[in-house]
Amino acid sequence: MCAVDKLKQLESFASVATKGSLTAAAKAEGVAPAIMGRRLDALEERLGVKLLVRTTRRIALTHEGSAFLEDCQRLLADIANAEASVSAGGVKASGHLRITAPAGFGRRHVAPLVPRFRASHADVTISLNLSDRVVDLAGEGYDCAVRVGDLPDSSLVSVRMADNRRLCVATPLYLEQHGTPQHPGELSRFDCLTLSSDASQTRGWAFRVPRNEGHEVIHLKPGGPLDCSDGQVLHDWCLAGYGIAWRSTWEVESEIAAGRLREVLAEFAAPPNGIFAVFPQRKHLPLRVRLWIDFLKHNYSQPEFWKTS
């Protein structure tokens, strides 16, 4: 099988998976549904795994299909970017770039980069939306979003830019005065600064603990004398020495590097999630969007960025 046929199979699989319909994907490509079906059959046969469960009513991804879709989308996006960089030649990026990010993360790690990006691309104008709601990119006309954590929406193309961990931190003075927990189960004896019950962190604090011959992730809901629905307030209280907080590395890495905060229970830290750039599936990604994503990825890949910002 030639490389072109393999690429067509990947494109057809990604199209069917994101559109949820063989007919819709075939119509978008201008071919008969039977052709799309044969490509999917050939792909599954070549890989030796079932990627899609197809019925007369709907198409659903298998577990393997979900994992494979993310890789396919990234590969197809890379190919499109490579083609765009060649065809663009010396053409400058231009037009209006609409981006969105979570409020806290965006204020700290996106907003400062926007003027720096535009300094290199003067023909691009930029609108930045900071909101903790999940913005519908295609429906609301956004070009790109920065998102932290799991990505349930497989209709978007994602580029992982950095890892993000959640960790327990406190000031050195608080730990001197109250001691240091040695196991997550000891947190009930400490002042824990937690999100209030009406906030979104419903599962509690996650820890990776030994279990039998391996490990498992558990969730605890420690209590304390102070709680708040705003994560920035918890951060500020923690820096003021009022207790132990469970925060993201993007929030506290610079304070840890400067010695203002100290990580505790590091050996029990849960596996990291990711910081992603996500954008709607498009045949040709505008140059301004591709350059913005490359700019973010370059900055976020530098360890010093997180220690100083």
Sequence and secondary structure as in RCSB ss.txt:
>XXXX:A:sequence
MCAVDKLKQLESFASVATKGSLTAAAKAEGVAPAIMGRRLDALEERLGVKLLVRTTRRIALTHEGSAFLEDCQRL
LADIANAEASVSAGGVKASGHLRITAPAGFGRRHVAPLVPRFRASHADVTISLNLSDRVVDLAGEGYDCAVRVGD
LPDSSLVSVRMADNRRLCVATPLYLEQHGTPQHPGELSRFDCLTLSSDASQTRGWAFRVPRNEGHEVIHLKPGGP
LDCSDGQVLHDWCLAGYGIAWRSTWEVESEIAAGRLREVLAEFAAPPNGIFAVFPQRKHLPLRVRLWIDFLKHNY
SQPEFWKTS
>XXXX:A:secstr
  HHHHHHHHHHHHHHHHHT HHHHHHHHTS HHHHHHHHHHHHHHHTS  EEE SS EEE HHHHHHHHHHHHH
HHHHHHHHHHHHHTT    EEEEEEE HHHHHHHTTTHHHHHHHH TTEEEEEEE SS   HHHHT SEEEEES 
   TTEEEEEEEEE EEEEE HHHHHHH   SSGGGGGGS EEEE TTSS  S EEEEEEETTEEEEEEE    S
 EES HHHHHHHHHTTS EEEEEHHHHHHHHHHTSSEEESGGGB   EEEEEEEE  SS  HHHHHHHHHHHHHH
T HHHHHH 
